[in-house]
């Protein structure tokens, strides 16, 4: 197999990718595309987008001559072709989501046939719309959390994930898993050929000198995570409550968007119960430059998540020379290795012990920072892009 096949026509489905929000999936997609377009000048890329992300993506990739944007959105036609849009809308109202999906499938299929698209890449786990033919389909799967922790999802979302993920895995020509753990779970749950899956690790931004100063406490531990049940914020509040007597000036900084209001309320209630309102700083979504600044100023990354397909903040901490304390589960041990302190998931006493060690033991801190720095060199977005390009090439040479 050749390492590089020139003149590929690749469509990338970004219909469900919104504007910057700091989530792991967005960070992955944005950095992958930035590096992919930088190293692969021979291929032609077509980004399938919506009206929500059009302006952002147009601005970001306006200088990439081999990247074109194609809006797949009924609202586009109200601007450019109102009669067509009206007919589409009537069909959509009449037959609901199924008709909408068929319309999208028809548009994308027409594009694939017209532009001789070789590869259709779904970087956000779900093949949608379905029914597209005559093209190699590659899908990135982050994790199968719903198969192991169904209680973290509503019945509707659980059913949706079970149906859509199975379809996506079984109807892809090749799958990219973001860790060996994710690859193992895909094989376990869907019984597919391991050769159909390639593990490609994520990277970390090498932008630690790009700092956007913000007001922060002098001493703090840091946890960047979207507010989902599995992110396990509550045990971190419990740990801070135990540490407040020995470390009266220690604070906790949290970043990430709120995806689950119930989870956020439970955390707020716990903070009030322990009288920690002045010790916990919630910053919400933070742009990259300010996020880098937080990594630079923190005393440690504390990562108590109970389920991860990869654990992107861990390698970001390595890149910023920040000691890591993390729960030992799913993919986390695979990513951390010996470059951080691991504790048994939900073991509060062990978590507190690990935090104390990284805050007090200077030699241990330096040792972890050194090992983390070495690991960071292996986790780069350029490597992610190069290996993804190899998967594209492999798919084109595979006759199945």
C-alpha positions in Angstrom: 0.0 0.0 0.0 1.2 3.4 -0.8 1.7 5.8 2.1 0.1 8.6 0.1 -2.4 8.5 -2.7 -2.6 11.8 -4.5 -5.7 13.6 -5.9 -8.3 12.2 -3.5 -11.7 13.8 -3.3 -12.8 13.8 0.3 -16.1 15.0 1.8 -16.3 15.6 5.5 -19.6 15.7 7.2 -19.7 18.6 9.7 -23.5 19.0 9.8 -23.6 18.4 13.5 -20.5 20.3 14.4 -21.4 23.7 15.9 -19.2 26.7 16.5 -16.4 26.6 19.2 -17.7 25.2 22.5 -14.6 23.7 24.1 -15.9 20.1 24.1 -13.5 17.3 23.3 -15.2 16.4 20.1 -15.0 20.0 18.8 -11.3 20.3 19.8 -10.6 17.0 18.0 -12.4 17.9 14.8 -11.0 21.4 14.5 -7.4 20.4 15.2 -7.6 17.4 12.9 -8.9 19.4 10.0 -6.3 22.2 10.6 -3.5 19.7 10.4 -5.0 17.6 7.7 -5.4 20.5 5.3 -1.9 21.6 6.1 -0.2 18.3 5.3 -2.4 17.1 2.4 -2.3 19.7 -0.4 -3.0 17.2 -3.1 -6.5 16.2 -2.2 -9.7 18.2 -2.7 -11.8 18.5 0.5 -15.5 19.4 0.6 -16.9 20.3 4.0 -20.6 19.5 4.4 -21.9 22.2 6.7 -25.0 24.0 8.0 -25.9 27.7 8.4 -24.9 27.7 12.0 -21.2 26.9 11.4 -20.9 28.4 7.9 -19.4 31.8 8.9 -16.9 30.2 11.3 -15.7 27.6 8.9 -15.5 30.0 6.0 -13.3 32.3 7.9 -11.1 29.6 9.3 -10.4 27.9 6.0 -10.7 30.7 3.5 -7.0 30.5 2.7 -7.1 26.8 2.0 -7.5 26.6 -1.8 -8.2 22.8 -1.8 -11.1 23.2 0.7 -14.6 24.0 -0.4 -17.8 24.4 1.7 -21.2 23.0 0.8 -24.2 24.0 2.8 -26.7 21.1 3.3 -29.5 23.0 5.0 -33.1 23.6 4.0 -32.8 27.2 5.3 -30.2 27.9 2.6 -32.8 27.4 -0.1 -35.1 30.1 1.4 -32.3 32.5 0.5 -31.2 31.1 -2.9 -34.2 29.1 -4.1 -37.4 29.9 -2.2 -39.7 27.7 -4.3 -37.5 24.7 -3.8 -37.3 25.4 -0.1 -41.1 25.6 0.2 -41.5 22.2 -1.4 -38.9 20.8 0.9 -40.6 22.3 3.9 -44.0 20.9 3.0 -42.4 17.4 2.6 -40.6 17.8 6.0 -43.8 18.9 7.8 -45.7 16.0 6.2 -43.3 13.2 6.9 -41.2 14.6 9.8 -37.6 13.7 10.2 -37.5 10.7 7.8 -38.4 13.0 4.9 -35.8 15.5 6.0 -33.1 12.8 6.1 -34.1 11.6 2.6 -33.7 15.1 1.3 -30.3 15.4 2.8 -29.3 12.0 1.5 -30.3 13.0 -2.0 -28.3 16.2 -1.8 -25.2 14.5 -0.5 -25.5 11.6 -3.0 -25.8 14.0 -5.8 -22.7 15.8 -4.7 -20.8 12.5 -4.4 -21.7 11.5 -7.9 -21.1 14.9 -9.4 -17.7 15.5 -7.7 -16.5 11.9 -7.8 -16.1 11.8 -4.1 -13.8 9.0 -3.0 -14.3 9.2 0.8 -17.0 10.4 3.0 -15.7 11.0 6.5 -17.9 11.3 9.6 -15.6 12.6 12.4 -18.4 12.9 15.0 -19.5 9.2 15.5 -22.8 9.2 13.7 -23.5 8.4 10.0 -26.3 10.8 9.2 -28.0 11.0 6.8 -28.1 7.3 6.1 -28.4 5.5 2.7 -25.4 7.1 0.9 -23.8 4.8 -1.6 -20.8 4.6 -4.0 -18.3 6.0 -1.6 -15.9 4.8 1.1 -17.3 5.7 4.5 -14.9 6.3 7.5 -16.2 7.1 10.9 -14.5 8.2 14.1 -15.9 6.6 17.3 -15.0 8.3 20.6 -16.6 5.9 23.1 -19.5 3.6 23.7 -20.4 4.9 27.2 -24.1 4.1 26.7 -23.3 0.4 26.5 -21.6 0.4 29.9 -23.4 3.2 31.8 -26.9 3.4 30.4 -28.1 5.1 33.5 -26.3 8.3 32.4 -28.7 8.8 29.5 -32.4 9.4 29.2 -34.4 6.6 27.6 -34.8 8.5 24.3 -31.1 9.4 24.0 -30.1 5.8 25.0 -32.3 4.3 22.3 -31.0 6.8 19.8 -27.3 6.0 20.7 -27.9 2.3 20.6 -29.5 2.5 17.1 -27.3 5.1 15.5 -23.9 3.8 16.8 -24.6 0.3 15.7 -25.6 1.5 12.3 -22.5 3.7 12.0 -20.1 1.0 13.1 -21.6 -1.7 10.8 -21.9 0.5 7.8 -18.5 2.1 7.8 -15.7 0.8 5.6 -13.3 1.7 8.3 -13.5 3.0 11.8 -11.1 5.3 13.7 -11.1 4.7 17.5 -9.4 7.3 19.7 -7.9 4.8 22.0 -7.2 1.1 22.2 -9.9 0.9 25.0 -12.5 2.3 22.6 -11.3 -0.2 19.9 -11.7 -3.0 22.3 -15.2 -2.0 23.3 -16.3 -1.7 19.7 -15.1 -5.2 19.0 -16.7 -6.5 22.1 -20.1 -5.0 21.5 -20.4 -5.2 17.7 -18.3 -8.3 17.0 -16.5 -6.8 14.0 -13.2 -7.6 12.5 -10.4 -5.8 14.4 -8.7 -5.0 11.1 -11.6 -2.7 10.3 -10.6 -0.4 13.2 -7.5 1.8 13.6 -6.6 3.5 16.9 -5.5 7.1 16.4 -4.7 9.1 19.5 -5.6 12.7 19.9 -3.1 15.5 20.3 -2.5 18.6 22.4 -2.1 22.2 21.2 1.5 23.2 21.2 0.5 26.8 22.0 1.5 27.1 25.7 3.0 30.5 25.1 -0.3 31.9 23.8 -1.7 33.2 27.0 -4.9 35.3 27.6 -4.6 36.5 31.2 -7.7 36.2 33.4 -8.4 36.6 37.1 -7.6 33.4 39.0 -7.0 32.4 42.6 -3.3 32.2 43.6 -3.5 28.5 44.5 -5.9 26.1 42.7 -6.4 22.7 41.2 -8.0 22.5 37.8 -10.7 20.4 36.1 -11.9 21.2 32.6 -15.0 19.1 31.8 -18.4 19.5 30.3 -21.1 19.0 33.0 -22.2 15.4 32.4 -22.9 12.7 35.1 -19.8 10.6 34.2 -17.5 13.6 34.6 -17.9 13.0 38.3 -17.5 16.6 39.6 -19.1 15.8 42.9 -16.2 13.8 44.2 -13.9 16.7 43.5 -16.1 18.9 45.7 -15.9 16.3 48.4 -12.1 16.2 48.1 -11.9 20.0 48.3 -14.0 19.9 51.5 -11.6 17.5 53.1 -8.5 19.5 52.0 -9.8 22.9 53.1 -8.4 22.4 56.7 -4.9 21.4 55.7 -4.9 23.7 52.6 -7.0 26.7 53.6 -5.9 28.8 50.5 -6.6 25.9 48.0 -9.2 26.6 45.4 -10.9 24.7 42.5 -11.3 26.1 39.0 -13.8 24.5 36.7 -14.4 25.1 33.0 -16.7 23.6 30.5 -20.2 24.1 29.2 -23.3 22.9 31.0 -24.9 20.0 29.2 -26.9 18.7 32.1 -28.6 21.2 34.4 -29.4 18.5 37.0 -25.7 17.7 37.3 -24.8 21.4 37.7 -27.5 21.9 40.4 -26.3 18.9 42.4 -22.8 20.4 42.3 -24.0 23.8 43.3 -26.0 22.3 46.2 -22.9 20.4 47.4 -20.8 23.5 47.2 -23.3 25.4 49.4 -23.6 22.5 51.8 -19.8 22.6 52.5 -19.5 26.3 52.5 -17.1 26.3 49.5 -18.7 29.0 47.4 -15.6 31.2 47.7 -13.3 28.4 46.9 -14.9 27.1 43.6 -14.6 29.2 40.5 -16.8 28.2 37.6 -15.7 29.9 34.3 -17.9 28.1 31.8 -16.6 27.9 28.2 -13.1 29.3 27.9 -11.3 30.2 24.6 -8.0 28.5 23.9 -5.7 31.3 25.0 -7.3 31.7 28.4 -7.4 27.9 28.8 -3.7 27.8 28.2 -3.2 30.5 30.9 -5.2 28.4 33.4 -3.0 25.3 32.7 0.1 27.4 33.2 -1.1 28.7 36.6 -2.7 25.6 38.1 -1.2 23.4 40.8 -2.5 20.2 39.3 -5.0 18.8 36.8 -7.4 16.6 38.8 -9.4 14.3 36.5 -12.0 12.2 38.4 -14.0 11.2 35.3 -15.6 7.7 35.5 -15.6 7.1 31.7 -13.4 8.4 28.9 -12.8 7.4 25.3 -9.5 9.2 25.6 -9.2 12.0 28.2 -8.0 15.0 26.2 -7.3 17.3 29.2 -4.7 14.8 30.4 -2.4 15.3 27.3 -3.1 19.0 27.4 -1.8 19.0 31.0 1.3 17.1 29.9 1.9 19.7 27.2 1.7 22.5 29.8 3.9 20.7 32.3 1.2 20.3 34.8 1.1 17.3 37.2 -1.9 14.9 36.6 -4.1 13.1 39.1 -6.7 10.9 37.4 -9.2 8.1 38.1 -8.0 4.7 36.9 -10.7 3.5 34.5 -11.5 2.9 30.8 -8.9 4.6 28.6 -7.3 6.7 31.3 -4.5 4.3 32.4 -3.7 3.9 28.7 -3.2 7.6 28.2 -1.6 8.5 31.6 0.8 5.5 32.0 3.4 6.4 34.7 3.2 10.1 34.0 0.5 10.8 36.5 -1.0 9.6 39.8 -3.9 7.3 39.4 -6.5 6.6 42.1 -9.4 4.0 42.2 -12.5 5.6 40.8 -14.8 7.1 43.4 -12.2 6.4 46.2 -12.3 9.7 48.0 -9.5 9.0 50.4 -7.1 8.0 47.7 -8.1 11.0 45.6 -7.3 13.3 48.6 -4.0 11.5 49.2 -2.9 11.9 45.5 -3.8 15.6 45.5 -1.7 16.1 48.7 1.2 14.3 47.1 1.4 16.4 44.0 1.0 19.7 46.0 3.5 18.9 48.7 6.2 16.6 47.2 8.4 18.7 45.0 10.5 15.8 43.7 7.4 13.9 42.7 6.0 16.9 40.9 9.2 17.3 38.9 9.3 13.6 38.1 5.7 13.6 36.8 6.2 16.8 34.8 9.3 15.2 33.2 7.4 12.1 32.2 4.4 14.0 31.1 6.6 16.2 28.9 8.0 13.0 27.2 4.5 11.6 26.6 3.3 15.0 25.2 5.8 14.6 22.4 3.9 11.5 21.2 0.5 13.1 21.4 0.4 15.7 18.5 -2.3 16.8 16.2 0.1 16.4 13.3 0.5 12.7 14.1 -3.3 12.4 14.4 -3.7 14.0 10.9 -1.0 11.9 9.3 -2.4 8.6 10.6 -5.9 9.7 9.6 -4.6 10.3 6.1 -3.1 6.8 6.1 -6.6 5.4 6.9 -8.0 7.4 4.0 -5.4 5.8 1.7 -6.0 2.3 3.1 -9.8 2.7 2.5 -9.2 3.6 -1.1 -7.0 0.6 -1.8 -9.3 -1.8 0.0 -11.8 -3.3 -2.5 -14.3 -4.2 0.3 
